[in-house]
Amino acid sequence: MSNTHVVIMSFAAIALFISFVSGVAGGYLARRGGANYPDAAVQGARAFAATVLVIASVVASVAAWLKN
């Protein structure tokens, strides 16, 4: 495996962890704001999905940049 692959996979792993933490934080903050459990879970899922979307675009950009 080349160094480029290692960098991309490491960045993706860190990004997935950050996405997980943002989802948990979104659900927690929604719950603290008075939302019931299903609404808090939906809010956490939205935060996770939004973070994954942003991180995926960044990883794709970095991957394309590193390949050139």
PyMOL Python script that loads the backbone (N, CA, C, O; Angstrom):
from pymol import cmd

cmd.read_pdbstr("""\
ATOM      1  N   MET A   1       0.850  -1.173   0.000  1.00  0.00           N
ATOM      2  CA  MET A   1       0.000   0.000   0.000  1.00  0.00           C
ATOM      3  C   MET A   1       0.893   1.234   0.000  1.00  0.00           C
ATOM      4  O   MET A   1       1.867   1.309   0.749  1.00  0.00           O
ATOM      5  N   SER A   2       0.557   2.181  -0.834  1.00  0.00           N
ATOM      6  CA  SER A   2       1.377   3.380  -0.946  1.00  0.00           C
ATOM      7  C   SER A   2       1.054   4.371   0.174  1.00  0.00           C
ATOM      8  O   SER A   2       0.060   4.242   0.888  1.00  0.00           O
ATOM      9  N   ASN A   3       1.921   5.346   0.293  1.00  0.00           N
ATOM     10  CA  ASN A   3       1.715   6.374   1.317  1.00  0.00           C
ATOM     11  C   ASN A   3       0.432   7.154   1.074  1.00  0.00           C
ATOM     12  O   ASN A   3      -0.232   7.573   2.022  1.00  0.00           O
ATOM     13  N   THR A   4       0.085   7.347  -0.177  1.00  0.00           N
ATOM     14  CA  THR A   4      -1.143   8.076  -0.502  1.00  0.00           C
ATOM     15  C   THR A   4      -2.365   7.344   0.045  1.00  0.00           C
ATOM     16  O   THR A   4      -3.266   7.963   0.612  1.00  0.00           O
ATOM     17  N   HIS A   5      -2.389   6.027  -0.128  1.00  0.00           N
ATOM     18  CA  HIS A   5      -3.511   5.244   0.385  1.00  0.00           C
ATOM     19  C   HIS A   5      -3.574   5.288   1.906  1.00  0.00           C
ATOM     20  O   HIS A   5      -4.659   5.361   2.483  1.00  0.00           O
ATOM     21  N   VAL A   6      -2.437   5.246   2.544  1.00  0.00           N
ATOM     22  CA  VAL A   6      -2.408   5.292   4.000  1.00  0.00           C
ATOM     23  C   VAL A   6      -2.937   6.637   4.503  1.00  0.00           C
ATOM     24  O   VAL A   6      -3.695   6.683   5.473  1.00  0.00           O
ATOM     25  N   VAL A   7      -2.545   7.713   3.856  1.00  0.00           N
ATOM     26  CA  VAL A   7      -3.019   9.044   4.256  1.00  0.00           C
ATOM     27  C   VAL A   7      -4.524   9.150   4.054  1.00  0.00           C
ATOM     28  O   VAL A   7      -5.228   9.654   4.928  1.00  0.00           O
ATOM     29  N   ILE A   8      -5.020   8.688   2.930  1.00  0.00           N
ATOM     30  CA  ILE A   8      -6.452   8.779   2.647  1.00  0.00           C
ATOM     31  C   ILE A   8      -7.249   7.928   3.627  1.00  0.00           C
ATOM     32  O   ILE A   8      -8.274   8.377   4.140  1.00  0.00           O
ATOM     33  N   MET A   9      -6.802   6.725   3.891  1.00  0.00           N
ATOM     34  CA  MET A   9      -7.529   5.855   4.816  1.00  0.00           C
ATOM     35  C   MET A   9      -7.470   6.380   6.249  1.00  0.00           C
ATOM     36  O   MET A   9      -8.452   6.274   6.984  1.00  0.00           O
ATOM     37  N   SER A  10      -6.351   6.937   6.648  1.00  0.00           N
ATOM     38  CA  SER A  10      -6.251   7.526   7.984  1.00  0.00           C
ATOM     39  C   SER A  10      -7.189   8.717   8.124  1.00  0.00           C
ATOM     40  O   SER A  10      -7.881   8.860   9.133  1.00  0.00           O
ATOM     41  N   PHE A  11      -7.207   9.564   7.108  1.00  0.00           N
ATOM     42  CA  PHE A  11      -8.093  10.718   7.133  1.00  0.00           C
ATOM     43  C   PHE A  11      -9.557  10.279   7.158  1.00  0.00           C
ATOM     44  O   PHE A  11     -10.371  10.876   7.862  1.00  0.00           O
ATOM     45  N   ALA A  12      -9.889   9.251   6.404  1.00  0.00           N
ATOM     46  CA  ALA A  12     -11.264   8.757   6.385  1.00  0.00           C
ATOM     47  C   ALA A  12     -11.664   8.172   7.739  1.00  0.00           C
ATOM     48  O   ALA A  12     -12.799   8.357   8.177  1.00  0.00           O
ATOM     49  N   ALA A  13     -10.752   7.474   8.403  1.00  0.00           N
ATOM     50  CA  ALA A  13     -11.048   6.916   9.719  1.00  0.00           C
ATOM     51  C   ALA A  13     -11.270   8.020  10.752  1.00  0.00           C
ATOM     52  O   ALA A  13     -12.195   7.942  11.561  1.00  0.00           O
ATOM     53  N   ILE A  14     -10.431   9.030  10.722  1.00  0.00           N
ATOM     54  CA  ILE A  14     -10.601  10.157  11.638  1.00  0.00           C
ATOM     55  C   ILE A  14     -11.909  10.880  11.338  1.00  0.00           C
ATOM     56  O   ILE A  14     -12.617  11.294  12.256  1.00  0.00           O
ATOM     57  N   ALA A  15     -12.227  11.032  10.070  1.00  0.00           N
ATOM     58  CA  ALA A  15     -13.458  11.710   9.673  1.00  0.00           C
ATOM     59  C   ALA A  15     -14.694  10.933  10.130  1.00  0.00           C
ATOM     60  O   ALA A  15     -15.682  11.532  10.555  1.00  0.00           O
ATOM     61  N   LEU A  16     -14.640   9.609  10.045  1.00  0.00           N
ATOM     62  CA  LEU A  16     -15.759   8.800  10.509  1.00  0.00           C
ATOM     63  C   LEU A  16     -15.946   8.948  12.009  1.00  0.00           C
ATOM     64  O   LEU A  16     -17.079   9.006  12.488  1.00  0.00           O
ATOM     65  N   PHE A  17     -14.864   9.008  12.750  1.00  0.00           N
ATOM     66  CA  PHE A  17     -14.956   9.216  14.194  1.00  0.00           C
ATOM     67  C   PHE A  17     -15.561  10.583  14.504  1.00  0.00           C
ATOM     68  O   PHE A  17     -16.408  10.706  15.388  1.00  0.00           O
ATOM     69  N   ILE A  18     -15.121  11.610  13.772  1.00  0.00           N
ATOM     70  CA  ILE A  18     -15.667  12.958  13.977  1.00  0.00           C
ATOM     71  C   ILE A  18     -17.158  12.969  13.637  1.00  0.00           C
ATOM     72  O   ILE A  18     -17.938  13.632  14.321  1.00  0.00           O
ATOM     73  N   SER A  19     -17.558  12.258  12.610  1.00  0.00           N
ATOM     74  CA  SER A  19     -18.972  12.178  12.240  1.00  0.00           C
ATOM     75  C   SER A  19     -19.789  11.509  13.337  1.00  0.00           C
ATOM     76  O   SER A  19     -20.889  11.954  13.664  1.00  0.00           O
ATOM     77  N   PHE A  20     -19.246  10.446  13.898  1.00  0.00           N
ATOM     78  CA  PHE A  20     -19.925   9.754  14.994  1.00  0.00           C
ATOM     79  C   PHE A  20     -20.091  10.682  16.189  1.00  0.00           C
ATOM     80  O   PHE A  20     -21.168  10.745  16.783  1.00  0.00           O
ATOM     81  N   VAL A  21     -19.041  11.394  16.540  1.00  0.00           N
ATOM     82  CA  VAL A  21     -19.106  12.310  17.678  1.00  0.00           C
ATOM     83  C   VAL A  21     -20.107  13.438  17.413  1.00  0.00           C
ATOM     84  O   VAL A  21     -20.843  13.833  18.317  1.00  0.00           O
ATOM     85  N   SER A  22     -20.141  13.957  16.192  1.00  0.00           N
ATOM     86  CA  SER A  22     -21.098  15.027  15.891  1.00  0.00           C
ATOM     87  C   SER A  22     -22.536  14.513  15.949  1.00  0.00           C
ATOM     88  O   SER A  22     -23.436  15.246  16.361  1.00  0.00           O
ATOM     89  N   GLY A  23     -22.760  13.283  15.546  1.00  0.00           N
ATOM     90  CA  GLY A  23     -24.096  12.697  15.654  1.00  0.00           C
ATOM     91  C   GLY A  23     -24.537  12.529  17.088  1.00  0.00           C
ATOM     92  O   GLY A  23     -25.678  12.827  17.439  1.00  0.00           O
ATOM     93  N   VAL A  24     -23.621  12.045  17.918  1.00  0.00           N
ATOM     94  CA  VAL A  24     -23.929  11.896  19.348  1.00  0.00           C
ATOM     95  C   VAL A  24     -24.183  13.258  19.973  1.00  0.00           C
ATOM     96  O   VAL A  24     -25.128  13.422  20.744  1.00  0.00           O
ATOM     97  N   ALA A  25     -23.347  14.232  19.645  1.00  0.00           N
ATOM     98  CA  ALA A  25     -23.523  15.573  20.208  1.00  0.00           C
ATOM     99  C   ALA A  25     -24.833  16.201  19.733  1.00  0.00           C
ATOM    100  O   ALA A  25     -25.513  16.872  20.509  1.00  0.00           O
ATOM    101  N   GLY A  26     -25.191  15.989  18.469  1.00  0.00           N
ATOM    102  CA  GLY A  26     -26.455  16.521  17.972  1.00  0.00           C
ATOM    103  C   GLY A  26     -27.653  15.932  18.700  1.00  0.00           C
ATOM    104  O   GLY A  26     -28.585  16.652  19.058  1.00  0.00           O
ATOM    105  N   GLY A  27     -27.627  14.638  18.917  1.00  0.00           N
ATOM    106  CA  GLY A  27     -28.704  13.994  19.670  1.00  0.00           C
ATOM    107  C   GLY A  27     -28.750  14.444  21.116  1.00  0.00           C
ATOM    108  O   GLY A  27     -29.825  14.669  21.671  1.00  0.00           O
ATOM    109  N   TYR A  28     -27.593  14.572  21.718  1.00  0.00           N
ATOM    110  CA  TYR A  28     -27.519  15.007  23.116  1.00  0.00           C
ATOM    111  C   TYR A  28     -28.047  16.431  23.274  1.00  0.00           C
ATOM    112  O   TYR A  28     -28.826  16.716  24.183  1.00  0.00           O
ATOM    113  N   LEU A  29     -27.618  17.316  22.384  1.00  0.00           N
ATOM    114  CA  LEU A  29     -28.071  18.702  22.483  1.00  0.00           C
ATOM    115  C   LEU A  29     -29.564  18.831  22.198  1.00  0.00           C
ATOM    116  O   LEU A  29     -30.243  19.658  22.806  1.00  0.00           O
ATOM    117  N   ALA A  30     -30.077  18.018  21.276  1.00  0.00           N
ATOM    118  CA  ALA A  30     -31.517  18.031  21.023  1.00  0.00           C
ATOM    119  C   ALA A  30     -32.278  17.546  22.252  1.00  0.00           C
ATOM    120  O   ALA A  30     -33.325  18.091  22.602  1.00  0.00           O
ATOM    121  N   ARG A  31     -31.750  16.534  22.890  1.00  0.00           N
ATOM    122  CA  ARG A  31     -32.392  16.006  24.100  1.00  0.00           C
ATOM    123  C   ARG A  31     -32.368  17.038  25.217  1.00  0.00           C
ATOM    124  O   ARG A  31     -33.350  17.211  25.939  1.00  0.00           O
ATOM    125  N   ARG A  32     -31.240  17.718  25.352  1.00  0.00           N
ATOM    126  CA  ARG A  32     -31.140  18.773  26.368  1.00  0.00           C
ATOM    127  C   ARG A  32     -32.072  19.935  26.064  1.00  0.00           C
ATOM    128  O   ARG A  32     -32.502  20.649  26.970  1.00  0.00           O
ATOM    129  N   GLY A  33     -32.383  20.121  24.790  1.00  0.00           N
ATOM    130  CA  GLY A  33     -33.276  21.193  24.383  1.00  0.00           C
ATOM    131  C   GLY A  33     -34.750  20.855  24.565  1.00  0.00           C
ATOM    132  O   GLY A  33     -35.614  21.680  24.271  1.00  0.00           O
ATOM    133  N   GLY A  34     -35.040  19.672  25.037  1.00  0.00           N
ATOM    134  CA  GLY A  34     -36.421  19.299  25.322  1.00  0.00           C
ATOM    135  C   GLY A  34     -37.052  18.370  24.311  1.00  0.00           C
ATOM    136  O   GLY A  34     -38.245  18.085  24.409  1.00  0.00           O
ATOM    137  N   ALA A  35     -36.297  17.890  23.345  1.00  0.00           N
ATOM    138  CA  ALA A  35     -36.852  16.970  22.353  1.00  0.00           C
ATOM    139  C   ALA A  35     -37.044  15.588  22.971  1.00  0.00           C
ATOM    140  O   ALA A  35     -36.308  15.194  23.876  1.00  0.00           O
ATOM    141  N   ASN A  36     -38.041  14.860  22.471  1.00  0.00           N
ATOM    142  CA  ASN A  36     -38.207  13.484  22.951  1.00  0.00           C
ATOM    143  C   ASN A  36     -37.162  12.592  22.262  1.00  0.00           C
ATOM    144  O   ASN A  36     -36.425  13.045  21.387  1.00  0.00           O
ATOM    145  N   TYR A  37     -37.113  11.333  22.668  1.00  0.00           N
ATOM    146  CA  TYR A  37     -36.057  10.452  22.168  1.00  0.00           C
ATOM    147  C   TYR A  37     -36.072  10.253  20.647  1.00  0.00           C
ATOM    148  O   TYR A  37     -35.012  10.325  20.026  1.00  0.00           O
ATOM    149  N   PRO A  38     -37.226  10.007  20.028  1.00  0.00           N
ATOM    150  CA  PRO A  38     -37.199   9.841  18.570  1.00  0.00           C
ATOM    151  C   PRO A  38     -36.726  11.100  17.832  1.00  0.00           C
ATOM    152  O   PRO A  38     -35.970  11.006  16.865  1.00  0.00           O
ATOM    153  N   ASP A  39     -37.165  12.260  18.284  1.00  0.00           N
ATOM    154  CA  ASP A  39     -36.729  13.498  17.635  1.00  0.00           C
ATOM    155  C   ASP A  39     -35.234  13.743  17.851  1.00  0.00           C
ATOM    156  O   ASP A  39     -34.544  14.227  16.954  1.00  0.00           O
ATOM    157  N   ALA A  40     -34.743  13.408  19.036  1.00  0.00           N
ATOM    158  CA  ALA A  40     -33.311  13.565  19.309  1.00  0.00           C
ATOM    159  C   ALA A  40     -32.494  12.609  18.440  1.00  0.00           C
ATOM    160  O   ALA A  40     -31.416  12.967  17.966  1.00  0.00           O
ATOM    161  N   ALA A  41     -33.006  11.390  18.232  1.00  0.00           N
ATOM    162  CA  ALA A  41     -32.304  10.426  17.375  1.00  0.00           C
ATOM    163  C   ALA A  41     -32.272  10.913  15.928  1.00  0.00           C
ATOM    164  O   ALA A  41     -31.265  10.756  15.237  1.00  0.00           O
ATOM    165  N   VAL A  42     -33.365  11.498  15.476  1.00  0.00           N
ATOM    166  CA  VAL A  42     -33.413  12.041  14.114  1.00  0.00           C
ATOM    167  C   VAL A  42     -32.438  13.201  13.981  1.00  0.00           C
ATOM    168  O   VAL A  42     -31.736  13.312  12.976  1.00  0.00           O
ATOM    169  N   GLN A  43     -32.390  14.060  14.983  1.00  0.00           N
ATOM    170  CA  GLN A  43     -31.462  15.190  14.948  1.00  0.00           C
ATOM    171  C   GLN A  43     -30.010  14.703  14.923  1.00  0.00           C
ATOM    172  O   GLN A  43     -29.184  15.248  14.190  1.00  0.00           O
ATOM    173  N   GLY A  44     -29.705  13.689  15.715  1.00  0.00           N
ATOM    174  CA  GLY A  44     -28.363  13.112  15.700  1.00  0.00           C
ATOM    175  C   GLY A  44     -28.021  12.493  14.362  1.00  0.00           C
ATOM    176  O   GLY A  44     -26.895  12.620  13.881  1.00  0.00           O
ATOM    177  N   ALA A  45     -28.999  11.819  13.756  1.00  0.00           N
ATOM    178  CA  ALA A  45     -28.782  11.218  12.434  1.00  0.00           C
ATOM    179  C   ALA A  45     -28.544  12.285  11.371  1.00  0.00           C
ATOM    180  O   ALA A  45     -27.723  12.105  10.472  1.00  0.00           O
ATOM    181  N   ARG A  46     -29.261  13.384  11.479  1.00  0.00           N
ATOM    182  CA  ARG A  46     -29.049  14.485  10.530  1.00  0.00           C
ATOM    183  C   ARG A  46     -27.651  15.067  10.675  1.00  0.00           C
ATOM    184  O   ARG A  46     -26.982  15.343   9.679  1.00  0.00           O
ATOM    185  N   ALA A  47     -27.213  15.253  11.906  1.00  0.00           N
ATOM    186  CA  ALA A  47     -25.869  15.789  12.133  1.00  0.00           C
ATOM    187  C   ALA A  47     -24.811  14.832  11.594  1.00  0.00           C
ATOM    188  O   ALA A  47     -23.838  15.265  10.976  1.00  0.00           O
ATOM    189  N   PHE A  48     -24.998  13.526  11.825  1.00  0.00           N
ATOM    190  CA  PHE A  48     -24.062  12.523  11.328  1.00  0.00           C
ATOM    191  C   PHE A  48     -24.026  12.541   9.800  1.00  0.00           C
ATOM    192  O   PHE A  48     -22.950  12.542   9.202  1.00  0.00           O
ATOM    193  N   ALA A  49     -25.196  12.556   9.172  1.00  0.00           N
ATOM    194  CA  ALA A  49     -25.263  12.526   7.707  1.00  0.00           C
ATOM    195  C   ALA A  49     -24.635  13.772   7.091  1.00  0.00           C
ATOM    196  O   ALA A  49     -23.927  13.683   6.088  1.00  0.00           O
ATOM    197  N   ALA A  50     -24.892  14.926   7.687  1.00  0.00           N
ATOM    198  CA  ALA A  50     -24.316  16.156   7.149  1.00  0.00           C
ATOM    199  C   ALA A  50     -22.800  16.146   7.269  1.00  0.00           C
ATOM    200  O   ALA A  50     -22.097  16.575   6.354  1.00  0.00           O
ATOM    201  N   THR A  51     -22.299  15.657   8.393  1.00  0.00           N
ATOM    202  CA  THR A  51     -20.848  15.606   8.581  1.00  0.00           C
ATOM    203  C   THR A  51     -20.218  14.603   7.632  1.00  0.00           C
ATOM    204  O   THR A  51     -19.152  14.868   7.077  1.00  0.00           O
ATOM    205  N   VAL A  52     -20.854  13.460   7.436  1.00  0.00           N
ATOM    206  CA  VAL A  52     -20.329  12.465   6.497  1.00  0.00           C
ATOM    207  C   VAL A  52     -20.294  13.035   5.081  1.00  0.00           C
ATOM    208  O   VAL A  52     -19.337  12.802   4.343  1.00  0.00           O
ATOM    209  N   LEU A  53     -21.324  13.774   4.702  1.00  0.00           N
ATOM    210  CA  LEU A  53     -21.361  14.367   3.367  1.00  0.00           C
ATOM    211  C   LEU A  53     -20.219  15.354   3.160  1.00  0.00           C
ATOM    212  O   LEU A  53     -19.557  15.328   2.123  1.00  0.00           O
ATOM    213  N   VAL A  54     -19.988  16.211   4.124  1.00  0.00           N
ATOM    214  CA  VAL A  54     -18.902  17.190   4.006  1.00  0.00           C
ATOM    215  C   VAL A  54     -17.550  16.485   3.992  1.00  0.00           C
ATOM    216  O   VAL A  54     -16.688  16.813   3.177  1.00  0.00           O
ATOM    217  N   ILE A  55     -17.363  15.534   4.875  1.00  0.00           N
ATOM    218  CA  ILE A  55     -16.084  14.823   4.953  1.00  0.00           C
ATOM    219  C   ILE A  55     -15.843  14.010   3.681  1.00  0.00           C
ATOM    220  O   ILE A  55     -14.707  13.934   3.212  1.00  0.00           O
ATOM    221  N   ALA A  56     -16.881  13.405   3.118  1.00  0.00           N
ATOM    222  CA  ALA A  56     -16.709  12.635   1.880  1.00  0.00           C
ATOM    223  C   ALA A  56     -16.245  13.527   0.736  1.00  0.00           C
ATOM    224  O   ALA A  56     -15.397  13.128  -0.062  1.00  0.00           O
ATOM    225  N   SER A  57     -16.792  14.721   0.657  1.00  0.00           N
ATOM    226  CA  SER A  57     -16.345  15.619  -0.406  1.00  0.00           C
ATOM    227  C   SER A  57     -14.908  16.076  -0.177  1.00  0.00           C
ATOM    228  O   SER A  57     -14.147  16.234  -1.131  1.00  0.00           O
ATOM    229  N   VAL A  58     -14.536  16.287   1.070  1.00  0.00           N
ATOM    230  CA  VAL A  58     -13.150  16.678   1.367  1.00  0.00           C
ATOM    231  C   VAL A  58     -12.196  15.523   1.050  1.00  0.00           C
ATOM    232  O   VAL A  58     -11.136  15.741   0.463  1.00  0.00           O
ATOM    233  N   VAL A  59     -12.564  14.307   1.429  1.00  0.00           N
ATOM    234  CA  VAL A  59     -11.712  13.142   1.144  1.00  0.00           C
ATOM    235  C   VAL A  59     -11.566  12.953  -0.360  1.00  0.00           C
ATOM    236  O   VAL A  59     -10.471  12.655  -0.835  1.00  0.00           O
ATOM    237  N   ALA A  60     -12.643  13.118  -1.116  1.00  0.00           N
ATOM    238  CA  ALA A  60     -12.558  12.982  -2.572  1.00  0.00           C
ATOM    239  C   ALA A  60     -11.652  14.051  -3.164  1.00  0.00           C
ATOM    240  O   ALA A  60     -10.870  13.772  -4.072  1.00  0.00           O
ATOM    241  N   SER A  61     -11.755  15.261  -2.657  1.00  0.00           N
ATOM    242  CA  SER A  61     -10.879  16.344  -3.156  1.00  0.00           C
ATOM    243  C   SER A  61      -9.423  16.086  -2.828  1.00  0.00           C
ATOM    244  O   SER A  61      -8.548  16.278  -3.671  1.00  0.00           O
ATOM    245  N   VAL A  62      -9.164  15.656  -1.616  1.00  0.00           N
ATOM    246  CA  VAL A  62      -7.778  15.372  -1.210  1.00  0.00           C
ATOM    247  C   VAL A  62      -7.227  14.190  -2.012  1.00  0.00           C
ATOM    248  O   VAL A  62      -6.072  14.211  -2.436  1.00  0.00           O
ATOM    249  N   ALA A  63      -8.045  13.175  -2.216  1.00  0.00           N
ATOM    250  CA  ALA A  63      -7.605  12.006  -2.992  1.00  0.00           C
ATOM    251  C   ALA A  63      -7.246  12.404  -4.425  1.00  0.00           C
ATOM    252  O   ALA A  63      -6.227  11.971  -4.964  1.00  0.00           O
ATOM    253  N   ALA A  64      -8.095  13.234  -5.032  1.00  0.00           N
ATOM    254  CA  ALA A  64      -7.807  13.680  -6.395  1.00  0.00           C
ATOM    255  C   ALA A  64      -6.538  14.545  -6.432  1.00  0.00           C
ATOM    256  O   ALA A  64      -5.741  14.446  -7.365  1.00  0.00           O
ATOM    257  N   TRP A  65      -6.364  15.370  -5.434  1.00  0.00           N
ATOM    258  CA  TRP A  65      -5.177  16.223  -5.376  1.00  0.00           C
ATOM    259  C   TRP A  65      -3.901  15.402  -5.160  1.00  0.00           C
ATOM    260  O   TRP A  65      -2.868  15.696  -5.763  1.00  0.00           O
ATOM    261  N   LEU A  66      -3.965  14.382  -4.309  1.00  0.00           N
ATOM    262  CA  LEU A  66      -2.781  13.567  -4.028  1.00  0.00           C
ATOM    263  C   LEU A  66      -2.414  12.671  -5.211  1.00  0.00           C
ATOM    264  O   LEU A  66      -1.244  12.328  -5.375  1.00  0.00           O
ATOM    265  N   LYS A  67      -3.367  12.294  -6.021  1.00  0.00           N
ATOM    266  CA  LYS A  67      -3.071  11.431  -7.166  1.00  0.00           C
ATOM    267  C   LYS A  67      -2.375  12.187  -8.290  1.00  0.00           C
ATOM    268  O   LYS A  67      -1.732  11.572  -9.140  1.00  0.00           O
ATOM    269  N   ASN A  68      -2.493  13.511  -8.306  1.00  0.00           N
ATOM    270  CA  ASN A  68      -1.841  14.294  -9.374  1.00  0.00           C
ATOM    271  C   ASN A  68      -0.486  14.746  -8.991  1.00  0.00           C
ATOM    272  O   ASN A  68       0.188  15.412  -9.777  1.00  0.00           O
TER     273      ASN A  68
END
""", "prot")
cmd.dss("prot")
cmd.show_as("cartoon", "prot")
cmd.util.cbc("prot")
cmd.orient("prot")
